[in-house]
């Protein structure tokens, strides 16, 4: 093996008395991709920022970081500035914050070039245009003069990658570069990162919480926990035979798009906060395999159960039972206790015989486009929702999916308004919302509740959780005795301790706060629960527990769910049926198995193709379908098929058949008589 390009030894980072990184060792070779994964607070991002010296002045950094043998820790600021952007470059998580908002994109990329290269403005500007072209931004010469806010999220991240590779760096550090992006844009950005790495020959450190992204992109993986590396191995070996219980738990907690992998296994407890570490293995309080010896001394990264060292294989784990796990190769469910999902309280009849909870037909909603700071005038409309059809029966979950801007959230708010829609018809529990008076709307509101995406923002921080859960009951004027009786019952139902009813939201973890939100929504015994991205802000280990809880509540209470998510793997796990939205319209609807295994609309096929599998071998075998660009503007009412500008099927058609896509809006057509699967596409079987 050639000498390592970047060598990290015994890296430590302390913020006051709290250790954030505790003795990390890494080797990175030229052209290699190293994935770093772990839960929030594990030290992933701090490690990446420490390598480049980008931590705040309050951080104390120790250990060694060597680039081609040159020590970077303790390097004077002027010398370190010459390394940043030239030898090592960073792709940040949020490009909107990383770019200066008052300078044009082209000027900022050109500045990065001129800082490290002796070129004039014209040459630097041409280099900036070439870089934007390389990362796939259309009309790069015009894009140079755009401000960051004029780019979409995916285009900003592409521009950030362009700036990072402006000086052909040796090392690229990418810190959660796809976290805030849609799955289709994520696939584009990952493809751009691979292109950039190929063009520059750089080594890549990819920090991510998404095991699917790591499985499809990394050569080697380092799993971090409590500021240390718990396990490191080549990517195929790590996913096939993890040797640390924590890694096994992370893999078992991820829902898979292909439906394999068995039940989700949540990791109990929460990671220790910096400064809370005691003696022994930091994972021992959460580990189902922990023994007495685990609590007396922290195991070294390369120590097996017999005390031997095995650095030659490249697969190292900081666990005294690593050899046992390597030999036994247990499934996650064999190690972690999986709560059994109870059978429904009563057997559900066939779908056609069940009551309709929600029926939406031809829903439309537009917003005025205004211009002017003081005297505003209307210059057009934004067609946020432009033809949505939904149908939910009692006891089923409908997943609503689509890219950002497809109209999912606007659809939810129109449903929850319990008023006459701008266009179309909404029937909730058999009642037309257009015909409701105030009293009827108030009675109906108790029967439909919502769980929001961010529990920290939706829970009042000044109220104890007992009062938060009681609030919907009080709004419905429930008797005081019933309120007092229901609070402990609800907390127990969502897996929380009723004795904690006097605590405040900040005293709970993210997953526990979401459970509080669910308890509040269940307080008035709703028939329909609207779930707006309820697990997108949670770590994968916590997400698994919340998803299992939702499955359990649905079986026990016979609830119907409208589940909105951009994560199709989660939808595959939780939903019975799925509706796919594009530019304000539902383009494909049907049973989850039908839609996911036999998608008929090209947009659905692209969405499914973009979702990474947490299985390196399976991910490499899959064919990828990358969509070009972003969705068209909703300010224009598009004739014909609104997906055609990005559609690979349309691009392969002859002129005559293209004309049909351009003129006629595709009707919903069934896959076969009696099959619960319709798609709005003229050519569902391709060109």
Phi, psi and omega in degrees: 000138177292156179302148181293140176287316179236127181236123178244128181227126175050044180289129177231144175223124178239138171249097188067239179262003183259114177281121179266326177230132189231081172077058180270133174243129178218147171233134181229126182256158183301132179080359183268152174245119178253120176266136176241122183233165179155169179288169175301136180087003181282346178105010183298303184292323179298321178298313181296318181291327179293326179300322183264002179068036183255011178282155179295166183295342179285349182273137173255119183253130177233174181091202186225136172231113183243129176250112185052038178086352180268126181287129180258332179291126181085002180294138177304150186304319182294320180288324179292326178297328179289337178278320182295128179086335180261308178261321179232130180234157186239137169249113187276164182293317185245098183293336179294326176279330183284328176278147173282121190292340186263001178246148180290151181303314182299320180295322182289322177290319179297324178297318178299326178290313187289335178298324186250351181229142181273080180228160179276176184298317183296317179294319179294323180292320177295321177298320178298318179296319179297322180292318178297324177294320180299321183272007170087024176272123183293151179048061186300327180297324177282325182296334179304328185267008178274150173271158184305323183290346179275351176267150170288171181301317180294321179292323177297320180292324175297316179296325177296320177294320178301317179292324181295325183264011185302327183247026179048062183292162177276331183227132172250127174253117181246111185261101180048055188288350183238010188300315187266014187253153172297159184297324179291319179289324175303315180298320178296315182295318178297323177294321177295320177299318178295320177297315180298319179294321180293320182289325184262343185072017185285155167276149185234129169254114184250109178267126181202152172264355185266109182293333177294317177299316180294319181298324183271350187238331190270152170268319176230158184229139170241122180262123184254144175212130177054040174084002180231164174276120180273329180201144174217141184191163167303147191301317181296318183290323181296316181285330182280324185213071178296144184250002178239135180302329180294314177299318179299320179293319179299316180295320181287342181274351185271121172289142184251142181296329182277002177077002180270175175102353176076193182292154178286140182243098178292141175277123183292159176074198180218158178296150178290142175285152175306132182095351180263359186290136175252204177282159174084192182291128181294341180271352186305319180298341182251356192268126178287348181256007186296142177238177180301321182293337178292337185262002182255328181212143180281123183291146175286160185297330186249023183260124175270183184294336180259012178081006182277168181239137183222079178271344185294324184287338184080002178249105185237142179220139178269068182210135181287347179250022182299318181296322179296316179294323179296322181282322186274329182047058183286154170287153180307321182292342177282340183258316183261135177292129181253120178295131180287131176283122183293154175292152178306146182304326174217147182298133181276135175289172176306154186304318183297338182265355181274153178294145176278125177272317181219132175226121180238132180227122174059035183293132176228149176204123177235156179238146180288141170268123184246150178226144180109141182276319182253301178265095184277141175228150183277127181243004180160195182227152171253114183271082186289318177232128190216052178120066182253131175238126179224152179210118180235129177257163182301135176080012180236161178246125174254121176270129179250115187233162179155166180290166173301137182089001181280348177105010183298308184294321177299321177300315179301312184294327175294322179293318186281347180291335180052048179219175179296126179288161178298324177206149181092196186218137176236122174245120180243117181053042176082001182248131177284119184295338179289340184258007184278134168271180186298317182294319180293322178295323179293319178294321182287332183298329179292341185267357175224124183231162183234144171245121187275169184293315187249102182295332180295327180275336185266352177256130180293117184291346182268356183249138171294155189293333176299319178290325179297316181292328182283340188303313178299324178294318179294324178296331178267010176059042176289148178301148183300322180297320178295321179298313181297324181287325187284329186301304179297326179298317181291317180297319178294324183295328180262012174085025178247159181277120179302337180290348180266014183296338181272358180278164182257159185306324184292347180273005180242157176285172181300316179294322178293323177297322178292327175295323176297318178299320179293318178299318178298318180293328182278350189304322185263017178053064182286161173267331181232128177248120178266122185245107184262095181049054190289346182238006186290336182266008186251150172297155185299325181291323178285321179305318181300318180295320180292319178296319177297322178297317180297320176298318182294315181295322179298318180291318184289319189256353181067033183285158167251139181242138163252107191251111180262128181202151171264353182264103184290337176294319177294318178298319179301322183286320191261327192271154171266322178228162182221143174236127183258126181251143174217123176050047173088001184228146173281125184252344177203137181216144176167183176298143185304314181299317180297309185292320184283329182265336179224061181296141183252333181270137180302329179293317178298318179299321179292319178300313181293323179295330185278346182281119181283147176264139176282055183207101187305316182295314180293324180294323179290330182283338186287145172274140184253141178237099182271128176279144178273136170066197182249165177300151178297166182289136176283002178282349180246133175274109189277134175276154178070209179281121184283351179268354193296333182293342180241004192274122178291333177291314179301319182297334182266358182279158172281172187300321183294315181286332173299323181302325178295318178295327183282331185265316194253131172289126184295132176279162175287122179236139182282148178294323179194156179302131178081000180262131180280076183194110178234151179217144179262079182212135178290327185230069184294344181260011177092183183283000000 
